[in-house]
Amino acid sequence: MDRRTLLRAGAIATMIGATSTTTMAMAEDNARYRAMVPEIFEPLPDPPEHCANLVIGSGFGGAVTALRLAEAGAPVTVLERGSRWPNDPWRDIFTSETLPDGRGIWHRRSASDVIGNITGVSVPMPVDDFGGVLCIDSYPHMQVLRGAAVGGGSVVYTGVSAQPEQRFFDAVFAGVVDYREMAATYYPLARKMLRVSAMPDDIYASPAFAHSRAWDAAATSAGYHPLPAESTWNWGVLRDELAGWSRPSATIGRSTMGNSNGAKFDLNQTYLRYAAETGRAHVYPGHQVTAIGQERGGRFSVQTTKLAPSGQTLRTRTLTCDRLFLAAGSIGTSDLLVRARATGTLRDLNEHVGTGWGSNGNVVMMPWTLDTLQLGTQGAAVASRLLDESGVPTVLENFAVPGVAFDIGLLVVIGLVLDDTRGTFRYDPSTDQVILDWPAGGGSSAIAAAGAVGRKVAAAGNTLLPADFGYAGACSHPLGGAVLGAATDGYGRVRGHPGLYVVDGAAVPGNAGVANPSLTITALAERAVAQVLRSGR
């Protein structure tokens, strides 16, 4: 054997060895996760080749659409890339945020960059490449956190469901949507369906929310009047946790990677459950949509990849439908539309597609130290919100420190600022990727606004904060990309393509009006589908 042949044989052997090692590691991971959550490894059903109504995504907008169409007698197919996760009061279904494993992160090898950027501390955080519930998308100058599960963002959000005040709503929607109609009909309907309520006094007074009481005391000393934050927590489950009748989850700071015991009223317990009960709406987990188009006869085509939780491709298919509802979230919906316009599969999309994306003015401020240390755990639910209008309108909310179960005198504070910084999506043919162009330094005005308010509270609470404690390069409230009144009409009907609708956060113009966006997304979807049913188009 000559030297060249020997080297080639050695290289092949190395590649085979590496592949075998990787395969074995994946098999071990799958076996471990199969033992923990066997339900997500059950055989995945296949959706029909053609359907009248197809919904991409099972988050807030998709769940609303599925239910209302099904109630009207229409058959509905819902495609969701993530798994359908169960709940149980005693099983450890979801991962801890302290040392997350593959159940927590959607197909990534590490979460170190996200944690490091937010906290300023580089912490190694390797994870298994698995279909976990939290997706982290990285773009130049911006990282976006979003859901990847049946139920979408409702599985991984912290439950806050805030209705914006009219002056802030109107500043964002500029008359395209009538706030009076929303306030009279669709916000109350969304609040009822999502089971929104404020934290009860006994939960607030419990050892799990000493940090919330300390924050409220500091805010009050600074001259603010903290308002109760409404949210979708099941307070009965939190009481069970405090009494020892359920495995702790919400009372030890868990939320961002799911609550095993169902402590949040996620969409699987509300809209999606009611949709399934009609017998006409069917959700198909493990189906990732890679492209959409419209055929000459008017039907829409939807390219899908069927995925195992490990990420293995099980099947690829092209489905068709008469009406297509985009509810893949701001990132997912914008990606599909921008790609379709660039590749010519939806030729009549206008120039506004891919524009108007914003982070909802998100600013993360941590670590925030409290001047009193009280023994207890760190509950995940948000107890209050404070609003400051002395400058740019800003809301601050305090959160438990992710991954820290016990009260150690630290908080995370989230700022929501009425910020007008916007980004744009573009298609890169060289990589076949859709990129979010977010300006370098984008969000600096939001950091300044949130920081000014934060320092007032810190001064009243005798807390010292570093000069650069605010970070606006990560976003858990992605909004825009297919904005109402621009890429679509005022009800989410996509201009140029009858039968194509946007019913998710992509329709919101980059900011929800100094409020967490889930309630607004839900209410807008209710309004959009009601109009579709009234008009027939």
C-alpha positions as a Python dict, from the first residue, in 0.01 Angstrom:
ca = {
    (1, 'M'): (0, 0, 0),
    (2, 'D'): (153, 335, -104),
    (3, 'R'): (160, 641, 123),
    (4, 'R'): (-133, 818, -51),
    (5, 'T'): (-355, 510, -22),
    (6, 'L'): (-254, 466, 341),
    (7, 'L'): (-341, 829, 424),
    (8, 'R'): (-672, 800, 243),
    (9, 'A'): (-757, 482, 433),
    (10, 'G'): (-663, 649, 760),
    (11, 'A'): (-883, 949, 685),
    (12, 'I'): (-1178, 726, 598),
    (13, 'A'): (-1126, 527, 917),
    (14, 'T'): (-1120, 849, 1120),
    (15, 'M'): (-1439, 971, 957),
    (16, 'I'): (-1611, 639, 1020),
    (17, 'G'): (-1496, 645, 1380),
    (18, 'A'): (-1619, 999, 1433),
    (19, 'T'): (-1952, 918, 1272),
    (20, 'S'): (-1988, 606, 1484),
    (21, 'T'): (-1907, 802, 1799),
    (22, 'T'): (-2163, 1069, 1709),
    (23, 'T'): (-2425, 807, 1626),
    (24, 'M'): (-2364, 630, 1956),
    (25, 'A'): (-2389, 957, 2148),
    (26, 'M'): (-2716, 1042, 1976),
    (27, 'A'): (-2852, 696, 2052),
    (28, 'E'): (-2758, 735, 2418),
    (29, 'D'): (-2924, 1079, 2433),
    (30, 'N'): (-3239, 943, 2267),
    (31, 'A'): (-3252, 650, 2511),
    (32, 'R'): (-3218, 885, 2807),
    (33, 'Y'): (-3485, 1124, 2684),
    (34, 'R'): (-3710, 837, 2581),
    (35, 'A'): (-3701, 713, 2938),
    (36, 'M'): (-3786, 1061, 3069),
    (37, 'V'): (-4056, 1157, 2819),
    (38, 'P'): (-4164, 853, 2614),
    (39, 'E'): (-4470, 1041, 2483),
    (40, 'I'): (-4271, 1259, 2243),
    (41, 'F'): (-4118, 948, 2080),
    (42, 'E'): (-4453, 796, 1987),
    (43, 'P'): (-4510, 754, 1609),
    (44, 'L'): (-4605, 1084, 1448),
    (45, 'P'): (-4922, 1089, 1236),
    (46, 'D'): (-4906, 1230, 884),
    (47, 'P'): (-5126, 1520, 778),
    (48, 'P'): (-5352, 1483, 473),
    (49, 'E'): (-5210, 1562, 129),
    (50, 'H'): (-5469, 1836, 80),
    (51, 'C'): (-5687, 2027, 322),
    (52, 'A'): (-5920, 2323, 308),
    (53, 'N'): (-5747, 2517, 587),
    (54, 'L'): (-5386, 2477, 688),
    (55, 'V'): (-5228, 2660, 983),
    (56, 'I'): (-4850, 2678, 1022),
    (57, 'G'): (-4767, 2703, 1391),
    (58, 'S'): (-4957, 2623, 1710),
    (59, 'G'): (-4878, 2933, 1918),
    (60, 'F'): (-5127, 3204, 2013),
    (61, 'G'): (-5238, 3303, 1662),
    (62, 'G'): (-5243, 2948, 1530),
    (63, 'A'): (-5440, 2812, 1825),
    (64, 'V'): (-5703, 3085, 1795),
    (65, 'T'): (-5736, 3021, 1421),
    (66, 'A'): (-5771, 2646, 1465),
    (67, 'L'): (-6044, 2679, 1725),
    (68, 'R'): (-6255, 2943, 1553),
    (69, 'L'): (-6245, 2779, 1210),
    (70, 'A'): (-6327, 2440, 1360),
    (71, 'E'): (-6617, 2586, 1559),
    (72, 'A'): (-6750, 2726, 1233),
    (73, 'G'): (-6755, 2374, 1088),
    (74, 'A'): (-6434, 2391, 882),
    (75, 'P'): (-6169, 2116, 889),
    (76, 'V'): (-5828, 2245, 1001),
    (77, 'T'): (-5476, 2102, 976),
    (78, 'V'): (-5217, 2255, 1211),
    (79, 'L'): (-4846, 2189, 1151),
    (80, 'E'): (-4601, 2229, 1439),
    (81, 'R'): (-4225, 2161, 1421),
    (82, 'G'): (-4191, 2087, 1794),
    (83, 'S'): (-4316, 1800, 2006),
    (84, 'R'): (-4635, 1764, 2204),
    (85, 'W'): (-4511, 1759, 2564),
    (86, 'P'): (-4720, 1611, 2846),
    (87, 'N'): (-4768, 1745, 3199),
    (88, 'D'): (-4752, 1556, 3526),
    (89, 'P'): (-4739, 1681, 3888),
    (90, 'W'): (-4452, 1452, 3984),
    (91, 'R'): (-4248, 1376, 3671),
    (92, 'D'): (-3946, 1581, 3562),
    (93, 'I'): (-4071, 1631, 3205),
    (94, 'F'): (-3892, 1959, 3130),
    (95, 'T'): (-3532, 2040, 3209),
    (96, 'S'): (-3401, 2265, 3481),
    (97, 'E'): (-3281, 2608, 3369),
    (98, 'T'): (-2980, 2572, 3599),
    (99, 'L'): (-2808, 2308, 3386),
    (100, 'P'): (-3036, 2263, 3083),
    (101, 'D'): (-3021, 1954, 2867),
    (102, 'G'): (-3164, 1887, 2521),
    (103, 'R'): (-3523, 1904, 2643),
    (104, 'G'): (-3477, 2276, 2697),
    (105, 'I'): (-3308, 2394, 2376),
    (106, 'W'): (-3412, 2344, 2014),
    (107, 'H'): (-3122, 2180, 1823),
    (108, 'R'): (-2824, 2367, 1958),
    (109, 'R'): (-2497, 2252, 2107),
    (110, 'S'): (-2459, 2539, 2351),
    (111, 'A'): (-2652, 2822, 2516),
    (112, 'S'): (-2336, 2990, 2644),
    (113, 'D'): (-2348, 3280, 2400),
    (114, 'V'): (-2699, 3384, 2502),
    (115, 'I'): (-2630, 3365, 2877),
    (116, 'G'): (-2295, 3539, 2835),
    (117, 'N'): (-2437, 3825, 2631),
    (118, 'I'): (-2719, 3892, 2876),
    (119, 'T'): (-2526, 3853, 3201),
    (120, 'G'): (-2181, 3962, 3088),
    (121, 'V'): (-2044, 3644, 3242),
    (122, 'S'): (-1905, 3367, 3024),
    (123, 'V'): (-2048, 3039, 3153),
    (124, 'P'): (-1995, 2713, 2960),
    (125, 'M'): (-2340, 2569, 2891),
    (126, 'P'): (-2320, 2274, 2651),
    (127, 'V'): (-2647, 2100, 2562),
    (128, 'D'): (-2743, 1797, 2357),
    (129, 'D'): (-2858, 1858, 2000),
    (130, 'F'): (-3225, 1775, 2056),
    (131, 'G'): (-3571, 1911, 1984),
    (132, 'G'): (-3617, 2105, 2306),
    (133, 'V'): (-3885, 2365, 2372),
    (134, 'L'): (-3686, 2693, 2351),
    (135, 'C'): (-3549, 2800, 2013),
    (136, 'I'): (-3263, 3055, 2007),
    (137, 'D'): (-3201, 3225, 1673),
    (138, 'S'): (-2877, 3421, 1634),
    (139, 'Y'): (-2847, 3713, 1394),
    (140, 'P'): (-2598, 3999, 1368),
    (141, 'H'): (-2654, 4213, 1680),
    (142, 'M'): (-2966, 4024, 1791),
    (143, 'Q'): (-3061, 3689, 1945),
    (144, 'V'): (-3427, 3588, 1949),
    (145, 'L'): (-3584, 3343, 2194),
    (146, 'R'): (-3908, 3171, 2090),
    (147, 'G'): (-4106, 2853, 2144),
    (148, 'A'): (-4067, 2522, 1962),
    (149, 'A'): (-4346, 2295, 2088),
    (150, 'V'): (-4715, 2232, 2048),
    (151, 'G'): (-4845, 2545, 2215),
    (152, 'G'): (-4561, 2760, 2082),
    (153, 'G'): (-4454, 3049, 2300),
    (154, 'S'): (-4717, 2972, 2565),
    (155, 'V'): (-4500, 2681, 2681),
    (156, 'V'): (-4190, 2894, 2743),
    (157, 'Y'): (-4316, 3245, 2827),
    (158, 'T'): (-4360, 3377, 3180),
    (159, 'G'): (-4734, 3416, 3145),
    (160, 'V'): (-4768, 3795, 3165),
    (161, 'S'): (-5077, 3899, 2969),
    (162, 'A'): (-5101, 4277, 2959),
    (163, 'Q'): (-5347, 4496, 2773),
    (164, 'P'): (-5175, 4814, 2649),
    (165, 'E'): (-5328, 5151, 2721),
    (166, 'Q'): (-5499, 5320, 2426),
    (167, 'R'): (-5247, 5600, 2382),
    (168, 'F'): (-4963, 5351, 2349),
    (169, 'F'): (-5161, 5114, 2127),
    (170, 'D'): (-5258, 5397, 1893),
    (171, 'A'): (-4898, 5519, 1878),
    (172, 'V'): (-4798, 5179, 1740),
    (173, 'F'): (-5094, 5080, 1521),
    (174, 'A'): (-5155, 5435, 1391),
    (175, 'G'): (-5527, 5384, 1333),
    (176, 'V'): (-5500, 5059, 1136),
    (177, 'V'): (-5671, 4875, 1423),
    (178, 'D'): (-5948, 5038, 1628),
    (179, 'Y'): (-5853, 5019, 1996),
    (180, 'R'): (-6214, 5071, 2104),
    (181, 'E'): (-6318, 4755, 1919),
    (182, 'M'): (-6028, 4564, 2072),
    (183, 'A'): (-6105, 4687, 2424),
    (184, 'A'): (-6478, 4620, 2394),
    (185, 'T'): (-6464, 4277, 2231),
    (186, 'Y'): (-6135, 4108, 2160),
    (187, 'Y'): (-5920, 4184, 2464),
    (188, 'P'): (-6193, 4062, 2704),
    (189, 'L'): (-6244, 3751, 2490),
    (190, 'A'): (-5870, 3674, 2482),
    (191, 'R'): (-5839, 3731, 2856),
    (192, 'K'): (-6127, 3492, 2925),
    (193, 'M'): (-6001, 3221, 2690),
    (194, 'L'): (-5642, 3235, 2816),
    (195, 'R'): (-5764, 3234, 3180),
    (196, 'V'): (-5580, 3550, 3275),
    (197, 'S'): (-5575, 3668, 3638),
    (198, 'A'): (-5364, 3861, 3889),
    (199, 'M'): (-5155, 3695, 4159),
    (200, 'P'): (-5370, 3618, 4467),
    (201, 'D'): (-5270, 3767, 4801),
    (202, 'D'): (-5177, 3433, 4960),
    (203, 'I'): (-4935, 3351, 4676),
    (204, 'Y'): (-4785, 3700, 4690),
    (205, 'A'): (-4730, 3665, 5067),
    (206, 'S'): (-4564, 3323, 5036),
    (207, 'P'): (-4189, 3257, 5079),
    (208, 'A'): (-4160, 3207, 4702),
    (209, 'F'): (-4227, 3575, 4629),
    (210, 'A'): (-4016, 3761, 4885),
    (211, 'H'): (-3820, 3905, 4592),
    (212, 'S'): (-4142, 4045, 4443),
    (213, 'R'): (-4235, 4212, 4771),
    (214, 'A'): (-3886, 4361, 4805),
    (215, 'W'): (-3903, 4498, 4450),
    (216, 'D'): (-4247, 4649, 4509),
    (217, 'A'): (-4124, 4813, 4831),
    (218, 'A'): (-3829, 4969, 4647),
    (219, 'A'): (-4053, 5087, 4362),
    (220, 'T'): (-4300, 5239, 4608),
    (221, 'S'): (-4016, 5418, 4788),
    (222, 'A'): (-3912, 5561, 4452),
    (223, 'G'): (-4258, 5713, 4408),
    (224, 'Y'): (-4411, 5452, 4178),
    (225, 'H'): (-4735, 5262, 4225),
    (226, 'P'): (-4672, 4903, 4113),
    (227, 'L'): (-4976, 4761, 3937),
    (228, 'P'): (-5074, 4393, 3962),
    (229, 'A'): (-4947, 4199, 3662),
    (230, 'E'): (-5212, 3975, 3509),
    (231, 'S'): (-5089, 3639, 3383),
    (232, 'T'): (-5188, 3285, 3290),
    (233, 'W'): (-5058, 3096, 3592),
    (234, 'N'): (-5273, 2828, 3751),
    (235, 'W'): (-5260, 2950, 4110),
    (236, 'G'): (-5404, 2622, 4234),
    (237, 'V'): (-5096, 2439, 4107),
    (238, 'L'): (-4868, 2693, 4277),
    (239, 'R'): (-5057, 2631, 4601),
    (240, 'D'): (-5003, 2257, 4551),
    (241, 'E'): (-4631, 2320, 4508),
    (242, 'L'): (-4613, 2528, 4826),
    (243, 'A'): (-4805, 2260, 5017),
    (244, 'G'): (-4588, 1976, 4887),
    (245, 'W'): (-4862, 1821, 4676),
    (246, 'S'): (-4674, 1868, 4348),
    (247, 'R'): (-4313, 1864, 4239),
    (248, 'P'): (-4188, 2228, 4259),
    (249, 'S'): (-4168, 2414, 3930),
    (250, 'A'): (-4320, 2764, 3919),
    (251, 'T'): (-4224, 2831, 4282),
    (252, 'I'): (-3855, 2760, 4212),
    (253, 'G'): (-3820, 2989, 3913),
    (254, 'R'): (-3901, 2753, 3628),
    (255, 'S'): (-4088, 2884, 3327),
    (256, 'T'): (-3859, 2961, 3031),
    (257, 'M'): (-3808, 2592, 2949),
    (258, 'G'): (-4152, 2470, 3046),
    (259, 'N'): (-4341, 2372, 3360),
    (260, 'S'): (-4364, 1997, 3405),
    (261, 'N'): (-4670, 2012, 3629),
    (262, 'G'): (-4874, 2237, 3401),
    (263, 'A'): (-4847, 2538, 3633),
    (264, 'K'): (-4917, 2771, 3340),
    (265, 'F'): (-5241, 2765, 3146),
    (266, 'D'): (-5056, 2716, 2819),
    (267, 'L'): (-5249, 2679, 2494),
    (268, 'N'): (-5265, 2301, 2531),
    (269, 'Q'): (-5500, 2361, 2824),
    (270, 'T'): (-5711, 2625, 2651),
    (271, 'Y'): (-5749, 2701, 2279),
    (272, 'L'): (-5581, 2387, 2143),
    (273, 'R'): (-5773, 2163, 2380),
    (274, 'Y'): (-6104, 2321, 2280),
    (275, 'A'): (-6010, 2298, 1910),
    (276, 'A'): (-5934, 1926, 1943),
    (277, 'E'): (-6266, 1869, 2119),
    (278, 'T'): (-6453, 1988, 1807),
    (279, 'G'): (-6318, 1686, 1619),
    (280, 'R'): (-6237, 1907, 1319),
    (281, 'A'): (-5894, 2051, 1414),
    (282, 'H'): (-5588, 1829, 1418),
    (283, 'V'): (-5235, 1924, 1526),
    (284, 'Y'): (-4942, 1740, 1368),
    (285, 'P'): (-4623, 1768, 1578),
    (286, 'G'): (-4278, 1717, 1430),
    (287, 'H'): (-4363, 1888, 1099),
    (288, 'Q'): (-4134, 2175, 1004),
    (289, 'V'): (-4239, 2392, 710),
    (290, 'T'): (-3946, 2489, 490),
    (291, 'A'): (-4117, 2676, 205),
    (292, 'I'): (-4456, 2794, 82),
    (293, 'G'): (-4592, 2890, -260),
    (294, 'Q'): (-4907, 2930, -466),
    (295, 'E'): (-4996, 2718, -764),
    (296, 'R'): (-5160, 2847, -1083),
    (297, 'G'): (-5502, 2722, -983),
    (298, 'G'): (-5486, 2920, -659),
    (299, 'R'): (-5402, 2638, -421),
    (300, 'F'): (-5113, 2692, -182),
    (301, 'S'): (-4822, 2448, -160),
    (302, 'V'): (-4645, 2380, 168),
    (303, 'Q'): (-4312, 2195, 178),
    (304, 'T'): (-4268, 2001, 501),
    (305, 'T'): (-3999, 1798, 673),
    (306, 'K'): (-4110, 1542, 927),
    (307, 'L'): (-3864, 1541, 1217),
    (308, 'A'): (-3794, 1301, 1501),
    (309, 'P'): (-3711, 1467, 1836),
    (310, 'S'): (-3346, 1384, 1766),
    (311, 'G'): (-3361, 1597, 1452),
    (312, 'Q'): (-3354, 1299, 1216),
    (313, 'T'): (-3549, 1359, 895),
    (314, 'L'): (-3824, 1099, 869),
    (315, 'R'): (-3997, 1221, 554),
    (316, 'T'): (-4032, 1518, 323),
    (317, 'R'): (-4361, 1605, 152),
    (318, 'T'): (-4542, 1883, -30),
    (319, 'L'): (-4893, 1946, 97),
    (320, 'T'): (-5159, 2168, -57),
    (321, 'C'): (-5445, 2372, 87),
    (322, 'D'): (-5713, 2616, -18),
    (323, 'R'): (-5644, 2869, 256),
    (324, 'L'): (-5312, 2913, 437),
    (325, 'F'): (-5278, 3078, 779),
    (326, 'L'): (-4927, 3178, 885),
    (327, 'A'): (-4878, 3150, 1260),
    (328, 'A'): (-4515, 3044, 1285),
    (329, 'G'): (-4429, 3347, 1496),
    (330, 'S'): (-4264, 3669, 1387),
    (331, 'I'): (-3940, 3495, 1290),
    (332, 'G'): (-4095, 3187, 1127),
    (333, 'T'): (-4364, 3369, 932),
    (334, 'S'): (-4126, 3642, 814),
    (335, 'D'): (-3874, 3379, 705),
    (336, 'L'): (-4133, 3194, 495),
    (337, 'L'): (-4265, 3510, 327),
    (338, 'V'): (-3927, 3669, 255),
    (339, 'R'): (-3800, 3340, 115),
    (340, 'A'): (-4111, 3298, -100),
    (341, 'R'): (-4080, 3646, -247),
    (342, 'A'): (-3707, 3607, -319),
    (343, 'T'): (-3742, 3264, -480),
    (344, 'G'): (-4054, 3351, -678),
    (345, 'T'): (-4298, 3106, -517),
    (346, 'L'): (-4520, 3397, -405),
    (347, 'R'): (-4457, 3651, -676),
    (348, 'D'): (-4706, 3920, -578),
    (349, 'L'): (-4586, 3992, -223),
    (350, 'N'): (-4519, 4362, -180),
    (351, 'E'): (-4211, 4553, -66),
    (352, 'H'): (-4330, 4572, 295),
    (353, 'V'): (-4282, 4199, 354),
    (354, 'G'): (-3985, 4154, 587),
    (355, 'T'): (-3993, 4507, 725),
    (356, 'G'): (-4105, 4663, 1053),
    (357, 'W'): (-3947, 4405, 1283),
    (358, 'G'): (-3889, 4512, 1643),
    (359, 'S'): (-3789, 4364, 1977),
    (360, 'N'): (-4084, 4517, 2168),
    (361, 'G'): (-3829, 4749, 2328),
    (362, 'N'): (-3690, 4459, 2535),
    (363, 'V'): (-3410, 4547, 2775),
    (364, 'V'): (-3267, 4291, 3018),
    (365, 'M'): (-3117, 4434, 3338),
    (366, 'M'): (-2924, 4196, 3563),
    (367, 'P'): (-2794, 4127, 3814),
    (368, 'W'): (-3015, 4343, 4030),
    (369, 'T'): (-2939, 4310, 4399),
    (370, 'L'): (-3194, 4357, 4675),
    (371, 'D'): (-3103, 4530, 5000),
    (372, 'T'): (-3278, 4264, 5208),
    (373, 'L'): (-3226, 3890, 5183),
    (374, 'Q'): (-3526, 3683, 5281),
    (375, 'L'): (-3521, 3307, 5308),
    (376, 'G'): (-3732, 3136, 5045),
    (377, 'T'): (-3745, 3018, 4687),
    (378, 'Q'): (-3773, 3230, 4373),
    (379, 'G'): (-4118, 3209, 4217),
    (380, 'A'): (-4132, 3255, 3840),
    (381, 'A'): (-4461, 3446, 3818),
    (382, 'V'): (-4445, 3824, 3779),
    (383, 'A'): (-4637, 4000, 4056),
    (384, 'S'): (-4635, 4360, 3934),
    (385, 'R'): (-4551, 4612, 3663),
    (386, 'L'): (-4452, 4974, 3696),
    (387, 'L'): (-4496, 5241, 3430),
    (388, 'D'): (-4282, 5553, 3390),
    (389, 'E'): (-4375, 5830, 3147),
    (390, 'S'): (-4124, 6094, 3255),
    (391, 'G'): (-3932, 6017, 2934),
    (392, 'V'): (-3989, 5752, 2671),
    (393, 'P'): (-4279, 5540, 2806),
    (394, 'T'): (-4125, 5243, 2988),
    (395, 'V'): (-4258, 4949, 3186),
    (396, 'L'): (-4037, 4750, 3424),
    (397, 'E'): (-4116, 4397, 3542),
    (398, 'N'): (-3909, 4188, 3782),
    (399, 'F'): (-3835, 3822, 3721),
    (400, 'A'): (-3667, 3542, 3908),
    (401, 'V'): (-3308, 3480, 3803),
    (402, 'P'): (-3319, 3191, 3552),
    (403, 'G'): (-3181, 2872, 3697),
    (404, 'V'): (-3166, 3000, 4056),
    (405, 'A'): (-3423, 2818, 4266),
    (406, 'F'): (-3359, 3000, 4595),
    (407, 'D'): (-3378, 3366, 4689),
    (408, 'I'): (-3018, 3489, 4703),
    (409, 'G'): (-3098, 3858, 4691),
    (410, 'L'): (-3086, 3891, 4312),
    (411, 'L'): (-3342, 3981, 4047),
    (412, 'V'): (-3372, 4007, 3673),
    (413, 'V'): (-3556, 4321, 3562),
    (414, 'I'): (-3707, 4339, 3214),
    (415, 'G'): (-3776, 4671, 3048),
    (416, 'L'): (-4045, 4720, 2783),
    (417, 'V'): (-3988, 5052, 2609),
    (418, 'L'): (-4191, 5231, 2341),
    (419, 'D'): (-3885, 5219, 2116),
    (420, 'D'): (-3899, 5278, 1739),
    (421, 'T'): (-3583, 5087, 1642),
    (422, 'R'): (-3668, 4845, 1359),
    (423, 'G'): (-3494, 4570, 1165),
    (424, 'T'): (-3545, 4415, 822),
    (425, 'F'): (-3533, 4058, 692),
    (426, 'R'): (-3349, 3972, 371),
    (427, 'Y'): (-3282, 3652, 181),
    (428, 'D'): (-2918, 3548, 124),
    (429, 'P'): (-2907, 3317, -182),
    (430, 'S'): (-2546, 3214, -113),
    (431, 'T'): (-2650, 3044, 211),
    (432, 'D'): (-3021, 2994, 140),
    (433, 'Q'): (-3090, 3169, 471),
    (434, 'V'): (-3315, 3455, 572),
    (435, 'I'): (-3120, 3708, 780),
    (436, 'L'): (-3252, 3967, 1024),
    (437, 'D'): (-3057, 4290, 983),
    (438, 'W'): (-3073, 4464, 1321),
    (439, 'P'): (-2874, 4786, 1349),
    (440, 'A'): (-2552, 4782, 1549),
    (441, 'G'): (-2634, 4960, 1871),
    (442, 'G'): (-3004, 4908, 1804),
    (443, 'G'): (-3199, 4949, 2124),
    (444, 'S'): (-2954, 5195, 2280),
    (445, 'S'): (-3237, 5443, 2336),
    (446, 'A'): (-3439, 5166, 2504),
    (447, 'I'): (-3144, 5088, 2732),
    (448, 'A'): (-3118, 5454, 2827),
    (449, 'A'): (-3490, 5481, 2901),
    (450, 'A'): (-3510, 5160, 3104),
    (451, 'G'): (-3186, 5243, 3282),
    (452, 'A'): (-3313, 5583, 3392),
    (453, 'V'): (-3621, 5426, 3549),
    (454, 'G'): (-3419, 5141, 3696),
    (455, 'R'): (-3180, 5375, 3869),
    (456, 'K'): (-3467, 5556, 4040),
    (457, 'V'): (-3584, 5227, 4188),
    (458, 'A'): (-3229, 5121, 4271),
    (459, 'A'): (-3159, 5444, 4456),
    (460, 'A'): (-3473, 5403, 4664),
    (461, 'G'): (-3380, 5043, 4740),
    (462, 'N'): (-3018, 5120, 4828),
    (463, 'T'): (-2895, 4911, 4537),
    (464, 'L'): (-2577, 4981, 4346),
    (465, 'L'): (-2591, 4906, 3974),
    (466, 'P'): (-2306, 4894, 3720),
    (467, 'A'): (-2307, 5158, 3448),
    (468, 'D'): (-2364, 4903, 3170),
    (469, 'F'): (-2618, 4676, 3332),
    (470, 'G'): (-2872, 4694, 3046),
    (471, 'Y'): (-2866, 4466, 2741),
    (472, 'A'): (-3090, 4500, 2435),
    (473, 'G'): (-2930, 4244, 2203),
    (474, 'A'): (-3165, 3963, 2303),
    (475, 'C'): (-3539, 3952, 2255),
    (476, 'S'): (-3815, 3724, 2383),
    (477, 'H'): (-4095, 3934, 2228),
    (478, 'P'): (-4022, 3926, 1853),
    (479, 'L'): (-4279, 4127, 1659),
    (480, 'G'): (-4327, 4240, 1299),
    (481, 'G'): (-4205, 4141, 956),
    (482, 'A'): (-4552, 4119, 797),
    (483, 'V'): (-4718, 4420, 953),
    (484, 'L'): (-5091, 4498, 946),
    (485, 'G'): (-5175, 4774, 700),
    (486, 'A'): (-4847, 4726, 509),
    (487, 'A'): (-4765, 4369, 406),
    (488, 'T'): (-5127, 4279, 483),
    (489, 'D'): (-5455, 4462, 507),
    (490, 'G'): (-5591, 4563, 847),
    (491, 'Y'): (-5702, 4206, 921),
    (492, 'G'): (-5390, 4012, 823),
    (493, 'R'): (-5493, 3921, 467),
    (494, 'V'): (-5167, 3920, 269),
    (495, 'R'): (-5172, 4169, -16),
    (496, 'G'): (-5146, 4011, -360),
    (497, 'H'): (-5236, 3658, -250),
    (498, 'P'): (-5604, 3600, -161),
    (499, 'G'): (-5644, 3310, 80),
    (500, 'L'): (-5311, 3378, 255),
    (501, 'Y'): (-5325, 3523, 608),
    (502, 'V'): (-5086, 3636, 884),
    (503, 'V'): (-5236, 3574, 1229),
    (504, 'D'): (-4937, 3592, 1464),
    (505, 'G'): (-4681, 3834, 1607),
    (506, 'A'): (-4545, 3911, 1260),
    (507, 'A'): (-4853, 4131, 1211),
    (508, 'V'): (-4769, 4355, 1510),
    (509, 'P'): (-4566, 4666, 1412),
    (510, 'G'): (-4253, 4588, 1616),
    (511, 'N'): (-4393, 4694, 1955),
    (512, 'A'): (-4702, 4599, 2154),
    (513, 'G'): (-4745, 4939, 2318),
    (514, 'V'): (-4531, 4905, 2632),
    (515, 'A'): (-4683, 4566, 2711),
    (516, 'N'): (-4606, 4197, 2686),
    (517, 'P'): (-4749, 4095, 2347),
    (518, 'S'): (-4925, 3761, 2397),
    (519, 'L'): (-5266, 3908, 2486),
    (520, 'T'): (-5254, 4148, 2191),
    (521, 'I'): (-5151, 3871, 1948),
    (522, 'T'): (-5438, 3656, 2073),
    (523, 'A'): (-5692, 3939, 2049),
    (524, 'L'): (-5576, 4037, 1699),
    (525, 'A'): (-5606, 3674, 1585),
    (526, 'E'): (-5960, 3657, 1725),
    (527, 'R'): (-6043, 3975, 1534),
    (528, 'A'): (-5881, 3850, 1211),
    (529, 'V'): (-6055, 3512, 1205),
    (530, 'A'): (-6389, 3668, 1293),
    (531, 'Q'): (-6351, 3890, 986),
    (532, 'V'): (-6257, 3593, 767),
    (533, 'L'): (-6567, 3407, 882),
    (534, 'R'): (-6792, 3710, 833),
    (535, 'S'): (-6662, 3798, 489),
    (536, 'G'): (-6582, 3451, 360),
    (537, 'R'): (-6238, 3565, 250),
}
